[in-house]
Amino acid sequence: METSIQIEVRPTEIDVMGHVNNAKYLEYMEWSREDWYNRSGLPFDVFTEMNIGTVTVNININYRKEARLGEKLTIFTRPIQKGRTSYVLEHIIINEQGERVADATVTSVTIDLEKRKSVPLPTPLAQRFDARDG
């Protein structure tokens, strides 16, 4: 399942170059990831009930076009790959003109909250990858 959120670039997200600071894109993607979990029926409390946490272990991001103050951006999130204990979500950020501003893959690992060790993906999460579109 692919989800999307829309944001408007705020003054506090602009750096001295007059465009969105590179670190803010990670924040936008985090907001979109949280939305993906919620819409997938896997909000934080569901993972907690399973004694499972998710930990980001790798982010590969491409900055393609600058975004500026007041621009409206759409951040898309979709599952693209699952492993035994890890999974990858893809993010694509598009501006109002339909231009790709940035894209990234984010690899996360599921862990046992008490032992703080990786564990196999819980079935409800793994199923989101089996049912993905495209």
N, CA, C and O atoms as CSV, one atom per row, in Angstrom:
chain,resi,resn,atom,element,x,y,z
A,1,MET,N,N,0.842,-1.174,0.000
A,1,MET,CA,C,0.000,0.000,0.000
A,1,MET,C,C,0.893,1.245,0.000
A,1,MET,O,O,1.822,1.363,0.799
A,2,GLU,N,N,0.591,2.155,-0.902
A,2,GLU,CA,C,1.288,3.433,-0.936
A,2,GLU,C,C,0.426,4.479,-0.250
A,2,GLU,O,O,-0.790,4.521,-0.439
A,3,THR,N,N,1.064,5.320,0.545
A,3,THR,CA,C,0.365,6.416,1.206
A,3,THR,C,C,1.078,7.715,0.867
A,3,THR,O,O,2.192,7.709,0.344
A,4,SER,N,N,0.425,8.823,1.171
A,4,SER,CA,C,1.078,10.115,0.961
A,4,SER,C,C,0.566,11.129,1.970
A,4,SER,O,O,-0.565,11.053,2.449
A,5,ILE,N,N,1.431,12.071,2.272
A,5,ILE,CA,C,1.057,13.214,3.097
A,5,ILE,C,C,1.474,14.471,2.343
A,5,ILE,O,O,2.336,14.421,1.467
A,6,GLN,N,N,0.865,15.582,2.684
A,6,GLN,CA,C,1.256,16.864,2.094
A,6,GLN,C,C,1.710,17.793,3.209
A,6,GLN,O,O,1.127,17.825,4.293
A,7,ILE,N,N,2.754,18.538,2.923
A,7,ILE,CA,C,3.256,19.525,3.879
A,7,ILE,C,C,3.531,20.831,3.143
A,7,ILE,O,O,3.661,20.861,1.919
A,8,GLU,N,N,3.614,21.892,3.907
A,8,GLU,CA,C,4.037,23.179,3.361
A,8,GLU,C,C,5.336,23.563,4.045
A,8,GLU,O,O,5.428,23.518,5.272
A,9,VAL,N,N,6.331,23.936,3.271
A,9,VAL,CA,C,7.644,24.288,3.809
A,9,VAL,C,C,7.526,25.537,4.674
A,9,VAL,O,O,7.027,26.572,4.231
A,10,ARG,N,N,7.996,25.422,5.926
A,10,ARG,CA,C,7.905,26.503,6.905
A,10,ARG,C,C,9.237,27.245,7.039
A,10,ARG,O,O,10.285,26.719,6.664
A,11,PRO,N,N,9.192,28.469,7.576
A,11,PRO,CA,C,10.421,29.265,7.718
A,11,PRO,C,C,11.520,28.572,8.527
A,11,PRO,O,O,12.702,28.747,8.234
A,12,THR,N,N,11.148,27.797,9.529
A,12,THR,CA,C,12.152,27.141,10.376
A,12,THR,C,C,12.862,25.987,9.665
A,12,THR,O,O,13.813,25.425,10.209
A,13,GLU,N,N,12.419,25.629,8.473
A,13,GLU,CA,C,13.016,24.516,7.725
A,13,GLU,C,C,14.007,24.987,6.661
A,13,GLU,O,O,14.610,24.176,5.958
A,14,ILE,N,N,14.166,26.302,6.553
A,14,ILE,CA,C,15.027,26.902,5.531
A,14,ILE,C,C,16.421,27.150,6.107
A,14,ILE,O,O,16.559,27.582,7.251
A,15,ASP,N,N,17.456,26.874,5.302
A,15,ASP,CA,C,18.817,27.125,5.760
A,15,ASP,C,C,19.366,28.406,5.133
A,15,ASP,O,O,18.632,29.128,4.458
A,16,VAL,N,N,20.644,28.691,5.349
A,16,VAL,CA,C,21.239,29.935,4.862
A,16,VAL,C,C,21.280,30.025,3.339
A,16,VAL,O,O,21.473,31.112,2.794
A,17,MET,N,N,21.103,28.917,2.650
A,17,MET,CA,C,21.080,28.908,1.187
A,17,MET,C,C,19.701,29.293,0.645
A,17,MET,O,O,19.529,29.456,-0.563
A,18,GLY,N,N,18.711,29.440,1.553
A,18,GLY,CA,C,17.374,29.838,1.129
A,18,GLY,C,C,16.494,28.694,0.663
A,18,GLY,O,O,15.444,28.911,0.058
A,19,HIS,N,N,16.928,27.474,0.948
A,19,HIS,CA,C,16.100,26.304,0.609
A,19,HIS,C,C,16.014,25.372,1.826
A,19,HIS,O,O,16.652,25.607,2.852
A,20,VAL,N,N,15.214,24.315,1.685
A,20,VAL,CA,C,15.025,23.375,2.796
A,20,VAL,C,C,16.367,22.745,3.165
A,20,VAL,O,O,17.095,22.249,2.305
A,21,ASN,N,N,16.674,22.774,4.451
A,21,ASN,CA,C,17.882,22.147,4.965
A,21,ASN,C,C,17.819,20.646,4.732
A,21,ASN,O,O,16.759,20.038,4.878
A,22,ASN,N,N,18.943,20.048,4.373
A,22,ASN,CA,C,18.962,18.626,4.036
A,22,ASN,C,C,18.401,17.729,5.138
A,22,ASN,O,O,17.754,16.726,4.835
A,23,ALA,N,N,18.628,18.057,6.385
A,23,ALA,CA,C,18.146,17.220,7.490
A,23,ALA,C,C,16.625,17.220,7.597
A,23,ALA,O,O,16.037,16.265,8.105
A,24,LYS,N,N,15.990,18.280,7.125
A,24,LYS,CA,C,14.527,18.370,7.215
A,24,LYS,C,C,13.844,17.329,6.338
A,24,LYS,O,O,12.745,16.876,6.660
A,25,TYR,N,N,14.479,16.944,5.237
A,25,TYR,CA,C,13.890,15.924,4.370
A,25,TYR,C,C,13.720,14.608,5.122
A,25,TYR,O,O,12.745,13.887,4.911
A,26,LEU,N,N,14.670,14.300,5.998
A,26,LEU,CA,C,14.563,13.081,6.807
A,26,LEU,C,C,13.357,13.169,7.735
A,26,LEU,O,O,12.662,12.178,7.963
A,27,GLU,N,N,13.119,14.357,8.264
A,27,GLU,CA,C,11.965,14.575,9.134
A,27,GLU,C,C,10.661,14.398,8.338
A,27,GLU,O,O,9.728,13.746,8.808
A,28,TYR,N,N,10.603,14.977,7.141
A,28,TYR,CA,C,9.408,14.816,6.292
A,28,TYR,C,C,9.129,13.333,6.047
A,28,TYR,O,O,7.986,12.881,6.109
A,29,MET,N,N,10.193,12.595,5.771
A,29,MET,CA,C,10.033,11.160,5.496
A,29,MET,C,C,9.596,10.401,6.739
A,29,MET,O,O,8.821,9.449,6.652
A,30,GLU,N,N,10.092,10.821,7.887
A,30,GLU,CA,C,9.676,10.183,9.138
A,30,GLU,C,C,8.181,10.400,9.377
A,30,GLU,O,O,7.475,9.480,9.790
A,31,TRP,N,N,7.700,11.625,9.115
A,31,TRP,CA,C,6.265,11.896,9.266
A,31,TRP,C,C,5.460,11.004,8.329
A,31,TRP,O,O,4.417,10.471,8.708
A,32,SER,N,N,5.947,10.848,7.118
A,32,SER,CA,C,5.243,10.035,6.136
A,32,SER,C,C,5.278,8.554,6.510
A,32,SER,O,O,4.309,7.827,6.292
A,33,ARG,N,N,6.406,8.113,7.077
A,33,ARG,CA,C,6.512,6.720,7.525
A,33,ARG,C,C,5.516,6.439,8.638
A,33,ARG,O,O,4.851,5.402,8.641
A,34,GLU,N,N,5.416,7.364,9.583
A,34,GLU,CA,C,4.453,7.194,10.676
A,34,GLU,C,C,3.024,7.107,10.127
A,34,GLU,O,O,2.219,6.295,10.583
A,35,ASP,N,N,2.730,7.949,9.154
A,35,ASP,CA,C,1.416,7.909,8.511
A,35,ASP,C,C,1.196,6.560,7.829
A,35,ASP,O,O,0.096,6.011,7.899
A,36,TRP,N,N,2.235,6.009,7.163
A,36,TRP,CA,C,2.124,4.712,6.499
A,36,TRP,C,C,1.798,3.617,7.520
A,36,TRP,O,O,0.912,2.794,7.288
A,37,TYR,N,N,2.513,3.609,8.648
A,37,TYR,CA,C,2.237,2.624,9.697
A,37,TYR,C,C,0.790,2.748,10.175
A,37,TYR,O,O,0.085,1.746,10.293
A,38,ASN,N,N,0.353,3.968,10.449
A,38,ASN,CA,C,-1.012,4.178,10.955
A,38,ASN,C,C,-2.065,3.717,9.951
A,38,ASN,O,O,-3.012,3.021,10.319
A,39,ARG,N,N,-1.905,4.097,8.699
A,39,ARG,CA,C,-2.882,3.708,7.671
A,39,ARG,C,C,-2.833,2.216,7.354
A,39,ARG,O,O,-3.802,1.639,6.861
A,40,SER,N,N,-1.686,1.603,7.646
A,40,SER,CA,C,-1.547,0.162,7.438
A,40,SER,C,C,-2.126,-0.637,8.601
A,40,SER,O,O,-2.102,-1.868,8.590
A,41,GLY,N,N,-2.643,0.063,9.596
A,41,GLY,CA,C,-3.192,-0.620,10.765
A,41,GLY,C,C,-2.120,-1.065,11.739
A,41,GLY,O,O,-2.343,-1.963,12.552
A,42,LEU,N,N,-0.950,-0.435,11.659
A,42,LEU,CA,C,0.163,-0.803,12.528
A,42,LEU,C,C,0.702,0.408,13.293
A,42,LEU,O,O,1.891,0.713,13.198
A,43,PRO,N,N,-0.152,1.099,14.045
A,43,PRO,CA,C,0.353,2.218,14.844
A,43,PRO,C,C,1.291,1.716,15.936
A,43,PRO,O,O,1.351,0.520,16.222
A,44,PHE,N,N,2.014,2.642,16.534
A,44,PHE,CA,C,3.026,2.333,17.533
A,44,PHE,C,C,2.525,1.378,18.618
A,44,PHE,O,O,3.234,0.450,19.008
A,45,ASP,N,N,1.303,1.607,19.104
A,45,ASP,CA,C,0.815,0.773,20.210
A,45,ASP,C,C,0.615,-0.686,19.806
A,45,ASP,O,O,0.707,-1.573,20.655
A,46,VAL,N,N,0.346,-0.952,18.533
A,46,VAL,CA,C,0.206,-2.340,18.062
A,46,VAL,C,C,1.560,-3.051,18.157
A,46,VAL,O,O,1.630,-4.198,18.599
A,47,PHE,N,N,2.623,-2.376,17.744
A,47,PHE,CA,C,3.959,-2.960,17.859
A,47,PHE,C,C,4.307,-3.186,19.331
A,47,PHE,O,O,4.854,-4.230,19.688
A,48,THR,N,N,3.992,-2.214,20.180
A,48,THR,CA,C,4.290,-2.333,21.604
A,48,THR,C,C,3.580,-3.540,22.216
A,48,THR,O,O,4.161,-4.263,23.025
A,49,GLU,N,N,2.325,-3.753,21.828
A,49,GLU,CA,C,1.582,-4.919,22.329
A,49,GLU,C,C,2.243,-6.228,21.921
A,49,GLU,O,O,2.135,-7.225,22.634
A,50,MET,N,N,2.926,-6.234,20.781
A,50,MET,CA,C,3.640,-7.428,20.309
A,50,MET,C,C,5.058,-7.496,20.881
A,50,MET,O,O,5.803,-8.428,20.578
A,51,ASN,N,N,5.440,-6.495,21.721
A,51,ASN,CA,C,6.785,-6.382,22.266
A,51,ASN,C,C,7.822,-6.194,21.154
A,51,ASN,O,O,8.944,-6.694,21.235
A,52,ILE,N,N,7.417,-5.464,20.121
A,52,ILE,CA,C,8.266,-5.230,18.951
A,52,ILE,C,C,8.530,-3.736,18.799
A,52,ILE,O,O,7.638,-2.909,18.988
A,53,GLY,N,N,9.766,-3.411,18.456
A,53,GLY,CA,C,10.133,-2.052,18.091
A,53,GLY,C,C,10.691,-2.058,16.684
A,53,GLY,O,O,11.120,-3.098,16.185
A,54,THR,N,N,10.688,-0.907,16.048
A,54,THR,CA,C,11.308,-0.779,14.727
A,54,THR,C,C,12.452,0.217,14.840
A,54,THR,O,O,12.300,1.290,15.423
A,55,VAL,N,N,13.591,-0.147,14.280
A,55,VAL,CA,C,14.790,0.668,14.363
A,55,VAL,C,C,15.292,0.941,12.950
A,55,VAL,O,O,15.490,0.014,12.165
A,56,THR,N,N,15.495,2.212,12.632
A,56,THR,CA,C,16.065,2.575,11.336
A,56,THR,C,C,17.556,2.283,11.369
A,56,THR,O,O,18.269,2.756,12.255
A,57,VAL,N,N,18.032,1.493,10.390
A,57,VAL,CA,C,19.450,1.121,10.367
A,57,VAL,C,C,20.193,1.688,9.155
A,57,VAL,O,O,21.424,1.700,9.142
A,58,ASN,N,N,19.462,2.159,8.136
A,58,ASN,CA,C,20.125,2.716,6.965
A,58,ASN,C,C,19.162,3.620,6.212
A,58,ASN,O,O,17.985,3.297,6.053
A,59,ILE,N,N,19.677,4.759,5.750
A,59,ILE,CA,C,18.904,5.651,4.893
A,59,ILE,C,C,19.787,6.040,3.717
A,59,ILE,O,O,20.907,6.517,3.904
A,60,ASN,N,N,19.283,5.836,2.509
A,60,ASN,CA,C,19.953,6.290,1.291
A,60,ASN,C,C,19.052,7.326,0.654
A,60,ASN,O,O,17.943,7.013,0.220
A,61,ILE,N,N,19.530,8.568,0.596
A,61,ILE,CA,C,18.688,9.660,0.111
A,61,ILE,C,C,19.372,10.369,-1.058
A,61,ILE,O,O,20.586,10.574,-1.065
A,62,ASN,N,N,18.559,10.733,-2.034
A,62,ASN,CA,C,19.008,11.522,-3.179
A,62,ASN,C,C,18.271,12.847,-3.150
A,62,ASN,O,O,17.040,12.890,-3.147
A,63,TYR,N,N,19.041,13.929,-3.127
A,63,TYR,CA,C,18.465,15.273,-3.194
A,63,TYR,C,C,18.472,15.681,-4.663
A,63,TYR,O,O,19.539,15.793,-5.267
A,64,ARG,N,N,17.308,15.901,-5.238
A,64,ARG,CA,C,17.215,16.099,-6.684
A,64,ARG,C,C,16.913,17.542,-7.099
A,64,ARG,O,O,17.378,17.999,-8.143
A,65,LYS,N,N,16.138,18.254,-6.284
A,65,LYS,CA,C,15.757,19.627,-6.631
A,65,LYS,C,C,15.471,20.360,-5.330
A,65,LYS,O,O,14.868,19.796,-4.416
A,66,GLU,N,N,15.900,21.615,-5.242
A,66,GLU,CA,C,15.674,22.336,-3.995
A,66,GLU,C,C,14.192,22.672,-3.811
A,66,GLU,O,O,13.450,22.877,-4.771
A,67,ALA,N,N,13.800,22.719,-2.553
A,67,ALA,CA,C,12.450,23.157,-2.177
A,67,ALA,C,C,12.606,24.444,-1.385
A,67,ALA,O,O,13.562,24.610,-0.629
A,68,ARG,N,N,11.651,25.356,-1.568
A,68,ARG,CA,C,11.756,26.678,-0.952
A,68,ARG,C,C,10.554,26.987,-0.069
A,68,ARG,O,O,9.548,26.278,-0.077
A,69,LEU,N,N,10.690,28.050,0.677
A,69,LEU,CA,C,9.665,28.502,1.609
A,69,LEU,C,C,8.292,28.584,0.937
A,69,LEU,O,O,8.144,29.149,-0.146
A,70,GLY,N,N,7.293,28.006,1.611
A,70,GLY,CA,C,5.917,28.082,1.147
A,70,GLY,C,C,5.520,27.026,0.134
A,70,GLY,O,O,4.334,26.869,-0.156
A,71,GLU,N,N,6.486,26.300,-0.410
A,71,GLU,CA,C,6.136,25.252,-1.374
A,71,GLU,C,C,5.352,24.146,-0.689
A,71,GLU,O,O,5.585,23.818,0.475
A,72,LYS,N,N,4.430,23.587,-1.431
A,72,LYS,CA,C,3.683,22.424,-0.945
A,72,LYS,C,C,4.337,21.173,-1.533
A,72,LYS,O,O,4.524,21.055,-2.744
A,73,LEU,N,N,4.671,20.258,-0.647
A,73,LEU,CA,C,5.326,19.018,-1.056
A,73,LEU,C,C,4.449,17.833,-0.701
A,73,LEU,O,O,3.741,17.849,0.306
A,74,THR,N,N,4.503,16.811,-1.533
A,74,THR,CA,C,3.817,15.551,-1.253
A,74,THR,C,C,4.876,14.489,-1.046
A,74,THR,O,O,5.782,14.327,-1.864
A,75,ILE,N,N,4.752,13.765,0.061
A,75,ILE,CA,C,5.704,12.709,0.387
A,75,ILE,C,C,4.980,11.373,0.284
A,75,ILE,O,O,4.042,11.105,1.034
A,76,PHE,N,N,5.420,10.546,-0.642
A,76,PHE,CA,C,4.848,9.217,-0.856
A,76,PHE,C,C,5.695,8.184,-0.126
A,76,PHE,O,O,6.919,8.300,-0.069
A,77,THR,N,N,5.039,7.176,0.429
A,77,THR,CA,C,5.727,6.086,1.119
A,77,THR,C,C,5.128,4.769,0.665
A,77,THR,O,O,3.909,4.616,0.598
A,78,ARG,N,N,6.013,3.808,0.351
A,78,ARG,CA,C,5.525,2.483,-0.023
A,78,ARG,C,C,6.550,1.421,0.364
A,78,ARG,O,O,7.752,1.688,0.395
A,79,PRO,N,N,6.065,0.216,0.661
A,79,PRO,CA,C,6.977,-0.882,0.989
A,79,PRO,C,C,7.599,-1.434,-0.294
A,79,PRO,O,O,6.910,-1.590,-1.302
A,80,ILE,N,N,8.895,-1.729,-0.256
A,80,ILE,CA,C,9.509,-2.281,-1.464
A,80,ILE,C,C,10.249,-3.605,-1.253
A,80,ILE,O,O,10.459,-4.350,-2.210
A,81,GLN,N,N,10.647,-3.907,-0.009
A,81,GLN,CA,C,11.397,-5.151,0.180
A,81,GLN,C,C,11.310,-5.594,1.638
A,81,GLN,O,O,11.325,-4.772,2.554
A,82,LYS,N,N,11.220,-6.900,1.831
A,82,LYS,CA,C,11.270,-7.428,3.204
A,82,LYS,C,C,12.282,-8.547,3.260
A,82,LYS,O,O,12.471,-9.303,2.307
A,83,GLY,N,N,12.925,-8.627,4.404
A,83,GLY,CA,C,13.845,-9.716,4.692
A,83,GLY,C,C,13.319,-10.484,5.887
A,83,GLY,O,O,12.128,-10.428,6.193
A,84,ARG,N,N,14.194,-11.194,6.556
A,84,ARG,CA,C,13.772,-11.958,7.732
A,84,ARG,C,C,13.497,-11.032,8.910
A,84,ARG,O,O,12.457,-11.145,9.559
A,85,THR,N,N,14.420,-10.119,9.189
A,85,THR,CA,C,14.254,-9.196,10.314
A,85,THR,C,C,14.238,-7.736,9.864
A,85,THR,O,O,14.022,-6.838,10.677
A,86,SER,N,N,14.462,-7.501,8.586
A,86,SER,CA,C,14.528,-6.128,8.080
A,86,SER,C,C,13.520,-5.899,6.963
A,86,SER,O,O,12.987,-6.842,6.379
A,87,TYR,N,N,13.273,-4.632,6.682
A,87,TYR,CA,C,12.369,-4.259,5.600
A,87,TYR,C,C,12.749,-2.877,5.094
A,87,TYR,O,O,13.381,-2.093,5.802
A,88,VAL,N,N,12.359,-2.592,3.865
A,88,VAL,CA,C,12.724,-1.329,3.227
A,88,VAL,C,C,11.466,-0.609,2.770
A,88,VAL,O,O,10.606,-1.187,2.105
A,89,LEU,N,N,11.375,0.666,3.141
A,89,LEU,CA,C,10.315,1.544,2.655
A,89,LEU,C,C,10.953,2.572,1.730
A,89,LEU,O,O,12.072,3.028,1.965
A,90,GLU,N,N,10.229,2.928,0.681
A,90,GLU,CA,C,10.697,3.956,-0.243
A,90,GLU,C,C,9.888,5.218,-0.035
A,90,GLU,O,O,8.674,5.174,0.164
A,91,HIS,N,N,10.588,6.357,-0.086
A,91,HIS,CA,C,9.949,7.665,-0.004
A,91,HIS,C,C,10.268,8.451,-1.266
A,91,HIS,O,O,11.402,8.442,-1.744
A,92,ILE,N,N,9.267,9.126,-1.797
A,92,ILE,CA,C,9.463,10.029,-2.928
A,92,ILE,C,C,8.784,11.345,-2.566
A,92,ILE,O,O,7.619,11.366,-2.170
A,93,ILE,N,N,9.523,12.437,-2.706
A,93,ILE,CA,C,8.989,13.769,-2.412
A,93,ILE,C,C,8.845,14.518,-3.731
A,93,ILE,O,O,9.797,14.655,-4.499
A,94,ILE,N,N,7.623,15.002,-3.974
A,94,ILE,CA,C,7.276,15.686,-5.217
A,94,ILE,C,C,6.809,17.104,-4.885
A,94,ILE,O,O,6.126,17.312,-3.882
A,95,ASN,N,N,7.175,18.081,-5.723
A,95,ASN,CA,C,6.682,19.444,-5.520
A,95,ASN,C,C,5.376,19.665,-6.286
A,95,ASN,O,O,4.870,18.751,-6.937
A,96,GLU,N,N,4.843,20.867,-6.207
A,96,GLU,CA,C,3.548,21.169,-6.840
A,96,GLU,C,C,3.590,21.061,-8.365
A,96,GLU,O,O,2.555,20.876,-9.004
A,97,GLN,N,N,4.766,21.176,-8.937
A,97,GLN,CA,C,4.908,21.064,-10.392
A,97,GLN,C,C,5.086,19.608,-10.839
A,97,GLN,O,O,5.249,19.331,-12.027
A,98,GLY,N,N,5.052,18.682,-9.867
A,98,GLY,CA,C,5.219,17.273,-10.192
A,98,GLY,C,C,6.674,16.857,-10.344
A,98,GLY,O,O,6.968,15.764,-10.829
A,99,GLU,N,N,7.586,17.736,-9.926
A,99,GLU,CA,C,9.004,17.427,-10.026
A,99,GLU,C,C,9.472,16.679,-8.778
A,99,GLU,O,O,9.032,16.959,-7.663
A,100,ARG,N,N,10.370,15.725,-8.995
A,100,ARG,CA,C,10.916,14.965,-7.869
A,100,ARG,C,C,11.946,15.820,-7.146
A,100,ARG,O,O,12.950,16.231,-7.727
A,101,VAL,N,N,11.683,16.079,-5.884
A,101,VAL,CA,C,12.563,16.891,-5.048
A,101,VAL,C,C,13.615,16.008,-4.374
A,101,VAL,O,O,14.786,16.379,-4.291
A,102,ALA,N,N,13.190,14.844,-3.895
A,102,ALA,CA,C,14.100,13.906,-3.238
A,102,ALA,C,C,13.460,12.526,-3.234
A,102,ALA,O,O,12.245,12.383,-3.370
A,103,ASP,N,N,14.300,11.519,-3.076
A,103,ASP,CA,C,13.796,10.159,-2.887
A,103,ASP,C,C,14.772,9.420,-1.989
A,103,ASP,O,O,15.948,9.776,-1.899
A,104,ALA,N,N,14.273,8.397,-1.333
A,104,ALA,CA,C,15.122,7.660,-0.395
A,104,ALA,C,C,14.581,6.257,-0.173
A,104,ALA,O,O,13.395,5.985,-0.363
A,105,THR,N,N,15.479,5.382,0.232
A,105,THR,CA,C,15.088,4.084,0.766
A,105,THR,C,C,15.531,4.058,2.223
A,105,THR,O,O,16.630,4.492,2.570
A,106,VAL,N,N,14.646,3.538,3.059
A,106,VAL,CA,C,14.911,3.486,4.495
A,106,VAL,C,C,14.794,2.031,4.939
A,106,VAL,O,O,13.739,1.411,4.803
A,107,THR,N,N,15.882,1.500,5.466
A,107,THR,CA,C,15.899,0.123,5.955
A,107,THR,C,C,15.712,0.148,7.466
A,107,THR,O,O,16.399,0.875,8.183
A,108,SER,N,N,14.772,-0.656,7.927
A,108,SER,CA,C,14.506,-0.781,9.362
A,108,SER,C,C,14.584,-2.244,9.764
A,108,SER,O,O,14.442,-3.143,8.934
A,109,VAL,N,N,14.811,-2.464,11.039
A,109,VAL,CA,C,14.886,-3.805,11.616
A,109,VAL,C,C,13.893,-3.871,12.762
A,109,VAL,O,O,13.725,-2.905,13.507
A,110,THR,N,N,13.230,-5.024,12.901
A,110,THR,CA,C,12.337,-5.218,14.041
A,110,THR,C,C,13.137,-5.845,15.185
A,110,THR,O,O,13.936,-6.761,14.989
A,111,ILE,N,N,12.890,-5.312,16.392
A,111,ILE,CA,C,13.619,-5.798,17.564
A,111,ILE,C,C,12.644,-6.172,18.686
A,111,ILE,O,O,11.523,-5.668,18.761
A,112,ASP,N,N,13.101,-7.052,19.531
A,112,ASP,CA,C,12.407,-7.378,20.777
A,112,ASP,C,C,12.669,-6.206,21.716
A,112,ASP,O,O,13.823,-5.868,21.979
A,113,LEU,N,N,11.600,-5.583,22.223
A,113,LEU,CA,C,11.760,-4.389,23.053
A,113,LEU,C,C,12.499,-4.642,24.362
A,113,LEU,O,O,13.165,-3.744,24.877
A,114,GLU,N,N,12.390,-5.841,24.902
A,114,GLU,CA,C,13.068,-6.143,26.161
A,114,GLU,C,C,14.512,-6.564,25.947
A,114,GLU,O,O,15.413,-6.078,26.630
A,115,LYS,N,N,14.734,-7.475,24.993
A,115,LYS,CA,C,16.086,-7.991,24.757
A,115,LYS,C,C,16.929,-7.067,23.886
A,115,LYS,O,O,18.154,-7.182,23.854
A,116,ARG,N,N,16.262,-6.142,23.172
A,116,ARG,CA,C,16.947,-5.192,22.288
A,116,ARG,C,C,17.758,-5.921,21.215
A,116,ARG,O,O,18.843,-5.481,20.836
A,117,LYS,N,N,17.224,-7.024,20.741
A,117,LYS,CA,C,17.843,-7.840,19.686
A,117,LYS,C,C,16.852,-7.976,18.537
A,117,LYS,O,O,15.638,-7.926,18.735
A,118,SER,N,N,17.389,-8.148,17.335
A,118,SER,CA,C,16.512,-8.290,16.169
A,118,SER,C,C,15.689,-9.569,16.264
A,118,SER,O,O,16.129,-10.586,16.801
A,119,VAL,N,N,14.483,-9.478,15.722
A,119,VAL,CA,C,13.551,-10.615,15.675
A,119,VAL,C,C,12.911,-10.635,14.291
A,119,VAL,O,O,12.892,-9.617,13.598
A,120,PRO,N,N,12.387,-11.793,13.888
A,120,PRO,CA,C,11.710,-11.858,12.587
A,120,PRO,C,C,10.551,-10.861,12.509
A,120,PRO,O,O,9.916,-10.535,13.511
A,121,LEU,N,N,10.299,-10.391,11.283
A,121,LEU,CA,C,9.179,-9.467,11.090
A,121,LEU,C,C,7.903,-10.099,11.612
A,121,LEU,O,O,7.639,-11.265,11.319
A,122,PRO,N,N,7.115,-9.378,12.366
A,122,PRO,CA,C,5.828,-9.917,12.800
A,122,PRO,C,C,4.931,-10.072,11.575
A,122,PRO,O,O,5.018,-9.290,10.628
A,123,THR,N,N,4.083,-11.072,11.602
A,123,THR,CA,C,3.208,-11.377,10.461
A,123,THR,C,C,2.422,-10.162,9.965
A,123,THR,O,O,2.363,-9.941,8.756
A,124,PRO,N,N,1.812,-9.361,10.858
A,124,PRO,CA,C,1.045,-8.216,10.350
A,124,PRO,C,C,1.892,-7.246,9.512
A,124,PRO,O,O,1.387,-6.655,8.557
A,125,LEU,N,N,3.157,-7.081,9.859
A,125,LEU,CA,C,4.037,-6.215,9.079
A,125,LEU,C,C,4.447,-6.905,7.775
A,125,LEU,O,O,4.389,-6.294,6.708
A,126,ALA,N,N,4.853,-8.149,7.854
A,126,ALA,CA,C,5.275,-8.892,6.658
A,126,ALA,C,C,4.163,-8.925,5.614
A,126,ALA,O,O,4.432,-8.844,4.416
A,127,GLN,N,N,2.920,-9.043,6.064
A,127,GLN,CA,C,1.780,-9.097,5.143
A,127,GLN,C,C,1.627,-7.794,4.352
A,127,GLN,O,O,1.108,-7.818,3.237
A,128,ARG,N,N,2.063,-6.669,4.900
A,128,ARG,CA,C,1.958,-5.393,4.182
A,128,ARG,C,C,2.843,-5.388,2.951
A,128,ARG,O,O,2.576,-4.664,1.992
A,129,PHE,N,N,3.886,-6.187,2.973
A,129,PHE,CA,C,4.782,-6.279,1.818
A,129,PHE,C,C,4.245,-7.283,0.795
A,129,PHE,O,O,4.417,-7.103,-0.410
A,130,ASP,N,N,3.597,-8.336,1.285
A,130,ASP,CA,C,3.001,-9.318,0.373
A,130,ASP,C,C,1.860,-8.717,-0.406
A,130,ASP,O,O,1.614,-9.103,-1.549
A,131,ALA,N,N,1.146,-7.761,0.205
A,131,ALA,CA,C,-0.059,-7.169,-0.395
A,131,ALA,C,C,0.208,-5.854,-1.112
A,131,ALA,O,O,-0.725,-5.204,-1.583
A,132,ARG,N,N,1.480,-5.457,-1.199
A,132,ARG,CA,C,1.760,-4.134,-1.786
A,132,ARG,C,C,1.342,-4.064,-3.246
A,132,ARG,O,O,1.345,-5.063,-3.965
A,133,ASP,N,N,0.979,-2.842,-3.667
A,133,ASP,CA,C,0.676,-2.655,-5.085
A,133,ASP,C,C,1.943,-2.217,-5.780
A,133,ASP,O,O,2.754,-1.468,-5.234
A,134,GLY,N,N,2.092,-2.698,-6.984
A,134,GLY,CA,C,3.204,-2.294,-7.828
A,134,GLY,C,C,4.460,-2.555,-7.187
A,134,GLY,O,O,5.514,-2.275,-7.757
